[in-house]
Amino acid sequence: VEEVQTTCPEVSGLCLAPDGDGMLAASDEHGVYRVSWTGETTPFYTEKELDCEGVTVDPVTKDVYYVVEGSQEVRRLAAPDYKDPELVYVLRDAGFGTNSGLEGITWYKDGTLLIGNQMEPNLLVRYSLKEGELSRRVLTDTDEIADLYYDPVRDVLWIADSERRTINICTLDGDVLASYPVPFIDNGEGLYVDHARSCVWVGDDTTSKLFKISFGNL
């Protein structure tokens, strides 16, 4: 395991950067930052006191989507300018006004996002940009959704669970297929599966560090 220090305040979500060089990191203090593979950090889209907990990218259009906890919003930053966020979706009946609300988001495919409410309920929502909410499911195999990553190589969903200190390979419905303990990470709230480097990156909300965990046969 390799530790990479960033200056992103409270890393709470991870995804590949739109140009593929480095990652985007969600900050639950200020929005979205760009982070290089070695930890250099620059603002990508920031606002004061923006409780951003998850971020993802449309691999075709390069639009960026992020979630805001409490107000329970999914917002879009359109490429190539990434300014003036547009409201896409609001989860009105779960987590509203709380600190256990929207925590994870990942691009799935065909204009569909998978969105995670952290806990009470631990809720996985499938959302179509054209058709609206498609389905929702309360998960029971994990204590929470701290971050989500759809892995197109293996067609599985990865879920970070910072309560149990695990990262989990799951079905697309959120049932755990394999679980990996990460007891050395205090509050693992960001997750990106990096097949190019045969590793999984986990962001620690407490220290703002990224943990680069090598996996065989990823």
Summary of the structure (lengths in Angstrom):
residues: 218
radius of gyration: 15.2
end to end distance: 15.0
largest distance: 41.5
contacts: 789
relative contact order: 0.16
helix: 1%
strand: 53%
